[in-house]
Amino acid sequence: MTPKSEHLVDLIFKKLKTYKNKKIFLEKESLHKFIFSLFKEN
């Protein structure tokens, strides 16, 4: 992943972890894999 996309993953992760209305179980590595799969060409 490029540094720009890595930074995007970090921003999304931080935003989701601070979301207080619902409890979110999230691991950074899982989010990273999911986002990478979105960018990956089939």
C-alpha positions in Angstrom: 0.0 0.0 0.0 1.2 3.5 -0.7 1.9 5.9 2.1 -1.1 8.0 1.1 -3.5 5.0 1.3 -1.8 3.9 4.6 -2.5 7.3 6.0 -6.1 7.0 4.8 -6.5 3.7 6.7 -5.1 5.3 9.8 -7.6 8.2 9.6 -10.5 5.9 9.1 -9.4 3.6 11.9 -9.1 6.6 14.3 -12.5 7.9 13.3 -14.2 4.6 13.8 -12.5 4.0 17.1 -13.8 7.3 18.5 -17.3 6.7 17.3 -19.3 6.6 20.6 -22.9 5.8 19.6 -22.1 2.1 19.1 -19.4 -0.1 20.4 -17.2 -1.1 17.4 -14.8 -4.0 17.6 -12.1 -3.3 15.1 -8.6 -4.4 14.5 -6.4 -2.2 12.5 -5.0 -5.1 10.5 -8.5 -6.2 9.5 -9.4 -2.7 8.3 -6.1 -2.6 6.4 -6.8 -5.9 4.6 -10.4 -4.8 3.8 -9.4 -1.4 2.3 -6.6 -3.0 0.4 -9.0 -5.5 -1.1 -11.1 -2.6 -2.3 -8.2 -1.0 -4.1 -6.9 -4.2 -5.5 -7.8 -5.0 -9.1 -9.4 -8.3 -9.9 
